[in-house]
Amino acid sequence: MDLQEYVNQFDSMTCIMSVEKKPNGYGKMRIEVGNKAYAASFEKHDDSLIDMPYGKKFVPGLEYTEYLPKDLNFEHFIYSSAVLKKPMHAYIHPERFDIWFNIFSMPLDFDDPLKCYCTYTQELSTEMNTESIQSLSTKTTSDVLKTCIKLRSTKNFLKTMDEVIEDIRKICKSNYCCIMLTDFKARKCSLLCENTAPEAGYHTLLDYLDDSFINYAQTWLDAINGSTCLLIRNEQEKNEIKEKYPEWYQSMQYAQIERLALFPLNYSDETIGFIWATNFAPEESDHIKETLELSTYFIASEIANYQLLQKLEKLSSTDLLTGVKNRNAMNNRVLKILTGRERVPNHYGVIFADLNSLKTVNDNEGHNAGDELIKNAADILKSTFENAEIYRAGGDEFLIISMKDSKEILDQKVEKLRKDSDDPEKISFAVGFYYEERGGDIRAAMREADTLMYEDKKAFYNRHPECRYR
């Protein structure tokens, strides 16, 4: 059969792929021929949805890596069709392209002792197509829909994510699964949720999650290289990691990871995290890929919304000048304590600290200098009362609530602050401290501390009458 003549019968972008037969796995994969629509996709057009990354004109018979980065997912897709003789379908949104791919592959039975063959057809769209989603397997659509319903109906995001990651682990039939959040600009990563199979014993990412772990995450991005995921199913694929990323390979060996499913969570052109499943069932790899490629699209969106709400909540409760909590946060905290929505110990300390001489700085040096004085004052309070809640109650007045330090420790800190503040040439505080030992009304404790603070301010001006009108 003439391969070119065969592929020309397709209207959609279609090529024929070949896979070299090897005793242990497979060899090179080539794009043998392509129809007119497929060949045209390698040329730049004003109305083209994609520009091939390597910008080469299509030449039949070359390895696919002449045109695209090496992609283990693509190789598994083609291998499954050409060698294992399985019809393949996927609906994906690779990070390297800003479009959705609806792809199909059918095995071809050619008498060739060296190669196996399959068709590869792709349809492109800029928007998600719900009809294409419906064409996925019933099992996949059911699992994706289950995740979506949980995410959209949640009133407790963190609890729901615990349920979602357990569902994903069961889909993968893996011994451990987690979602790790990443901030590559700040070089930080954190654990959002995790789930371990009962028979697997104790597992937690927290045992490995230190400041250097973000370097591993960067390696994952490099390995995924704009694809939808990375699935390490067998020794051949593990050796790919061993060759390119030896440190990562060693960490997998240390953690006894034989198989790994790694899906990036992408939102607004950023990778905000990863879903990570270890030692999954290899027979489920096609279902895992199909399900999570789509699920991650929705999960990433919900995580991004949650992070945005967290940022907005922080902004609404943070004093932008000093970085401590603002008066609104203080009022909400006190209200929650009074209404019993937050429990507090019977023993706690309340401290009011008010700057002396701020008016003189504002009048003589300007409000920018006054703002700088307030910022420096807040820094002193943060370093002095590192275990406490610090609020900017007013212009130059701060409230400190300490639930952890004993009365003796707070006495020492307050006395040091008061002693350091007895020099009008430095940052100077009037300080009032009250320690509640019987779990009384926090408003009464605040009134006592406020009264003591004004007495301290009066004593300061008596010692330094030259500062009275400052």
N, C-alpha and C positions, 0 to 999 in steps of 0.2 A: 504493500500500500504506500502511496505517495503521501508523506506526512504533511507537506505544504498543501496539497490538494484537499486533504482531510480537514485541516484546521481552517481552510478558507470557507468552509460550510457554515461557520459560526458567525453570527452578527455581532455578539458582544466581544469585548477584548479577550482573546483566547490565544494561548500558546500550548505547545506540547513540551513537557519536561521529561528528561531522562535521568535515571539514577544508575550509577555504576554498581554492579553486583560485587560484593566482597564477602569472604567467608564469615567474617565477624563484623557485621554491620553493613555500612554502605560507603561508597566512594564519592566521586565528584557528581554534582548535579548541574545539568546543562539545560539551557533554553534552546531546544533543537530548532523549532520554527515558530513563527507567530503570524496571525492573520493581519490584515491591513489595519484594523482598529488597534490591535496590540502594538504593532510596530510604530504606529503614529503616536502612541503615548510616550515614546522616548524622544520625541521632537517637541520643541517649545511652541505652543500656540497661545494666542491671547485668551482663547476660551477654554484652555486646558485646565482641568481640575488639579492636576499634579504636574510637577516638574521632577523628573527622575533625578535623584541626588547626584549621580555621577555625570549626568549630562551627556551620555554617549548615545550615538545613533545605534539602533538595534542591528546586531550582526548575528545571524543564526549560528548555533552550535557552540557559543561561548558559555562558560560557567556563569551561573546567576550572580556570583559575587563580582563579576565585571561591572554590574549595573547597580547592585544593592549591597549594603553591608551584610556580612554573614549573620544569619538569623536561624537559631536552632528551632524555633517554632515553625518557621516556614519549611525547614528541612524535614521536620517530623510530619508535617502536613503532606508534603510531596511523597515522602517515604511510605507513609500509611496508604496512600492511594496507589502509587506505582508498584511498590514491592509487596505490600500486604493485600493489595487488590480491594481496598475499601473505598467506597464513594465518600468523599469528604465535603463538608460545608462549614463555613465560619462567617460570622458577621462581626467585624472588628473595627476599631478606631485606633490605628497605630499612632504613637506620639509623633513620629517623624513626618506624618501627613495630617493636614487639617481636614480630613474627609473620612467618611465611612466606607469600608470595603465589604461588599457582599461577594464571597469567593466560593467557588465550586471546583471540585476535582474529581475526575472519573478515570479509573484504571483502563489502560489499553493493552490488549493482548497481542503483542508483536513477537514474532519468533526471532529473538536476539539473545545469544548466549552471554553477552557482556552487559546488557542494559535492560532496565525495566522502564516502562513509559506510562504517562498519564496526561490527561488534559488539565489545563489550569485556566479557569475563566473568572474574570472579575468585573463587577459592576460598581460604579462609584457614585456617591452622593454627598452633598455638603451637609445635609441634615439627617438625623436618625430617622429611619423608615420603620414604622411600626409593623408594616406587612412583612418586612424582612425578619423582624424579631419573631413574628408568628411562625415563620418557616423553620425556626430552630426546633430541636426535639422537644417533645412534650415534657420530658423530665427537666430539661434546661429551663424552659419558660416557667414551669411550676416553681423551681428553686429560686429563679430571679424574682418572680412575682412575690413569693413569700418574703424575700428580703425587702423588697420595695414597700410592701404593706407594713412591715414592722417599722421601717425607718420613717414612713410618713405619718404613722399613727402614734408615735412615741410621745410620752410626757416625761420620760426619764431617759435622756440620750445615752448616758453611760451604761445604764442597766440594759438598754436595748442593744448596744454594741456588744455587750457580753453574750447576749443571746445570738446575735448575728454571727459572731466569730465561732461560737459553738456549732451553729448550723454549717458554717463553712468547713470546719474541721471534719464534721461527719460526712459532708459531700466528698471531701478529699480522702476520707478514711485514713487520716494521718494521725501521728501520735501527738503532734503539737501544732498549734496554729495561733498566730497573733497579728495584730495591727500595730505597726510602729510608725509614729509620726516623725517627720523630718523637717528641719529648717536649715537648708544648705547655706543660706546667707549668714545666719548666726552660728553655723557649725554645731547644731544641737540636734539631738533626737530623744524621743521619749516613748514610753509604752502606753498605748491607749487601752488595749484589752488583749487577753490571751485565754486559751483554753487547752487543756491537756487531757488526752485519753486516760480513763481511770486505770487501765492496765500499764500505762507508761511510767507511772511513778511521778516523782517531783520534777517539774520542768518550769523554769521561768526565765524570760529574757533579761530580767533585772540582774541576774547573776553575771551577765556579760556587758550590760549597758553602762559604759563609762564614757568619758569625754572623747575618747579616740574611736568609738564605735561608728561615728558618722563617716569615718574613712572607709569602713566596709560598705556602708550604704552608697557612697560615691562609686565604689567598685561595682555594685549592683547596677547602678545607672549605666555605667560604661558597658557592662556585659549585655544589658537589655538593649541598649543602643537604639532607642526610638521605637522598639517593637512593643507589643502589648504585654509581654511577660517573659519570664525565663523559667522553663521546666527542665530540670536535670533528672532524667529518668533512668539512666543506665551508665555503665562504666565509660563508654565512648564519650558521652556528654560530660561526665565528671572530668575526664582527661582534658577536655577543652578548657575547663576552669583551671585545672592543675597547670596547664601550659601558660595560660595568660595571667592568672591571678593566684600565684602559689600560696600567698598568705591566707587568702580566703579559703583555698582548698584545705590547708592545714587546719584552719578553724573548724571546717566541716568534719574533718577526720576526728578532731578532738571531741567534738560534740556528737559523734557517731551518727552523722547525717548521711544517709545513702542516697536519698532522693529529696529534691527541694523544688517547691513551687513558689515562685516569687513574682508578685503582681504589683506594679507601681500604681499608686493612687495619684492621678494627675488632675489638676484643676487650674484653669486659667493660665495655661502654659507653665505651670510649676508642678514639681513632684512634691506632694505634701505628706507622703508616707508610703508604706508598703504593706501588703498582705503577704504573710510568710507561712508556709505549711511544710513541715518536715516529714520525711518517710511516708509519703502518701502512697495509696495503692496504685501501682503502675497501670493496671487495667482500666483505671478510672481517668487516666490522663486526658483523654479527648473530652470527656464530660467536664472535668475540672476546668480545662482551658476555655471551653465554650461558655460555661456558666460564669466564671469569674471575670472573663474579658468584658462581659456585659454588666455584671453586678458591681464591679469596681467603678464603673461610670457613675452609678447612683450613690454608692458608698462615699466616694470622694466628694461629691456634691454636698451630701449631708454633713460630712466632717468639716468642709469649708464653711458651711453655714453656722455650724456649732462654734467654730473658731472665731468667726466674725462676731457672733453674739457675745462670746467671752471677752473679745477685745472691746466691744461697745460697753459691756458691763464694767470692765476695768476702767475705761475712759470716764464713764459716768460716776465712778466712785473714787477716782484718783485726782489729787490736786496736781494740775499740770506744771505748776512752777516748781514744786518741791519733790514730787514723786511719792509723798505720803498720801494716806487716804484723806478724802475731803469731808466737808461738813455733812453732805448728804449721806455718805457712808457711815459717818458717826451716828447720825439720827436713826438710820436704819438698823444699825447694830444695837443701839440702846433699846429701840422698839422691839426687836426680836427677843432680847433678854427679858424685857418687861412682860411680853406676851407668852413667854415660855417656849418660843420656837427655837431658841438656842439655850442650851444649858450651860451654866457657868459654875465654877467651884464656889464653895462658901468663902474661900480666902482669895482675895484679889486686891490689887492696888490701883488707885486712880491718881494721876498726876496732871496738874495743869502747869504749863510753862509759857510765860508771856515775855516777849522781848522788851527790854528796856531801851529807850533812846531811839526807837525807829523813826519817830517824827522828825528828830533833828537831822538824821541822815537823809530823809526824803526832802526836807526843806533846803538843806545846804548842798547836797550832792546830787539830788534828783531821784526820781522813782526807780530808775534802773539800778542805782546803787542800793536803794532800799530793797528791791527784789533780790539782789545778790546777797544782802544780809540775811533775808528770810531763808534763802536756799542754803546758805552756810549753817544757819541755825538748825534747820531740819536735818542736815548731815550730822551735826553733833548729837542731836537727839537719837537718830537712827543708830549711831555707833555706841551710844551710851545705853540705850534700852533695846538691844538687838533682839530680845525674845518677846517684845511687847507689840501691841497694836498702836500705831501713831497716827493721829488725825490732825489736820489743820482746821481748827475749830472756827477761826476767824482770821482777820488780816495778819496779825502777828502773834496769835494765840494758838497753842497746841495742846491737845489732850492725849495722854498716854494711858492705855489700859493694859495692865500686866496680869495675866492669868497664871503665869508659870513661876515667876520669881517669888521667893519668900520675903517676908517683911524685912528681915535682916539685910538681905541682898539689896532690896529696893532702897532701904535707908542709906546704905553705903553709896549707891549710885546717885541718889538725890542729893546727899551731902556733898559729894564730889562736884556735881553740877552746880550746886549753890555756891560752893567755894570758888570754883572757876569763874563764876559769874559776878564775883564781887570786885571786878576790875572794869570800870566804865570804858576803858580804852579797848577792851576786847568785846566779843559777843557776850551780852549779859542777859540772863533770864531772871525773872521773878518766878519762884517755884512754890507750888502748893501740893502736898502729898497727903493722901488719906488711904489707910489700909483697912479694908472691910474684912472682919474675921468671923462674922456670923451669917453671911449670905443675905445681908440686908438689901434694900432697894438701891439700885445703882444710881438713881437720880439723887438720892440723899448723899451718897458717897461723892458724887460729882460736885454737889453744892458745898460740901465740907472742903474739898480740895480747892475749889474756886475761891472760897473765903480765905483759906490759908495762903493762897497765891497772892491775893490783894494785900494781905498783911505783910507778906515778904516784900512786895513791891514798895509798900510804905516804908518799911525798915531800910530798904536800899536807898531810897531818896533821903532818909534821915542821915544815913552815913555819907551820902554824896549829894549834898544840897545843890551843888553846881549842876547836877544833872536833872533837877526837878522839872524843868520845862523842856527837857528833851523828849 
